[in-house]
C-alpha cells in the first residue's frame, strides 16, 4: 500500500473509530489522522504478531477491519490519558 493510501486509510479508520466509540473524544482532523495511522500500524502489528495476518491492500476488507480495531484501541488509550486533564483560563 502506498504512503498516501495508508494516510487515507488511517484518516477514515480514525473517523470510523471516533464514531463507534461512545462519549466525546477531543482532537480535530489532525489528531484523528495521527491516531488513525497509529491505530492502523498497531492493528497491523498485532494482527501479524497474534494471528499471522498481513494488512493486505487498500481495498481489502481485512485491512479496514484491522485498521479500525487498531484505531479504537488507540482512541481508548488516548481517552484514558487525556481524560483527567484540566484546562485553566
C-alpha positions as CSV (number, residue, x, y, z in Angstrom):
1,X,0.0,0.0,0.0
2,X,1.3,3.5,-0.8
3,X,2.1,6.1,1.8
4,X,-0.9,8.3,0.6
5,X,-3.2,5.3,0.6
6,X,-2.0,4.4,4.2
7,X,-2.7,8.0,5.3
8,X,-6.2,8.0,3.8
9,X,-6.9,4.6,5.4
10,X,-5.7,5.9,8.7
11,X,-7.9,9.0,8.5
12,X,-11.0,7.1,7.6
13,X,-10.3,4.4,10.2
14,X,-9.8,7.1,12.8
15,X,-13.1,8.8,11.9
16,X,-15.0,5.5,12.0
17,X,-13.4,4.6,15.3
18,X,-14.5,8.0,16.7
19,X,-18.0,7.4,15.5
20,X,-18.1,3.9,17.1
21,X,-16.8,4.9,20.5
22,X,-19.3,6.5,22.9
23,X,-18.6,9.8,24.5
24,X,-16.6,12.8,23.3
25,X,-13.0,12.4,22.2
26,X,-11.0,15.6,21.8
27,X,-8.9,16.4,18.9
28,X,-9.5,17.7,15.4
29,X,-8.8,16.2,12.0
30,X,-5.0,16.1,12.5
31,X,-5.4,14.1,15.8
32,X,-7.8,11.8,14.0
33,X,-5.3,11.3,11.2
34,X,-2.5,10.7,13.6
35,X,-4.4,8.3,15.9
36,X,-5.9,6.5,12.8
37,X,-2.4,6.0,11.3
38,X,-1.0,4.9,14.7
39,X,-4.0,2.6,15.1
40,X,-3.6,1.1,11.7
41,X,0.1,0.4,12.5
42,X,-0.8,-1.0,15.9
43,X,-3.6,-3.1,14.4
44,X,-1.4,-4.5,11.6
45,X,1.4,-5.2,14.1
46,X,-0.9,-7.0,16.5
47,X,-2.7,-8.9,13.7
48,X,0.6,-10.2,12.3
49,X,2.0,-11.0,15.8
50,X,-1.0,-12.7,17.2
51,X,-2.8,-14.2,14.2
52,X,-0.2,-14.2,11.5
53,X,-2.4,-12.0,9.3
54,X,-1.0,-9.3,6.9
55,X,-2.6,-6.0,6.2
56,X,-3.3,-6.6,2.5
57,X,-4.2,-3.9,0.0
58,X,-6.2,-0.7,0.3
59,X,-9.5,-2.2,-0.8
60,X,-9.1,-5.4,1.2
61,X,-11.8,-5.6,3.9
62,X,-9.2,-7.2,6.2
63,X,-7.1,-4.0,6.1
64,X,-10.1,-1.9,7.0
65,X,-11.1,-4.1,9.9
66,X,-7.6,-4.3,11.3
67,X,-7.1,-0.5,11.0
68,X,-10.5,0.3,12.6
69,X,-9.9,-2.1,15.6
70,X,-6.4,-0.7,16.0
71,X,-7.8,2.9,15.9
72,X,-10.4,2.0,18.5
73,X,-7.6,0.7,20.8
74,X,-5.5,3.8,20.3
75,X,-8.5,6.1,20.9
76,X,-9.3,4.3,24.1
77,X,-5.7,4.7,25.3
78,X,-5.8,8.4,24.2
79,X,-9.0,8.9,26.1
80,X,-7.6,7.4,29.2
81,X,-4.5,9.6,29.0
82,X,-6.4,12.9,28.3
83,X,-9.5,12.2,30.4
84,X,-8.2,13.9,33.6
85,X,-6.7,17.0,32.0
86,X,-8.0,20.2,33.3
87,X,-7.8,23.5,31.4
88,X,-7.0,26.8,33.1
89,X,-8.1,30.1,31.7
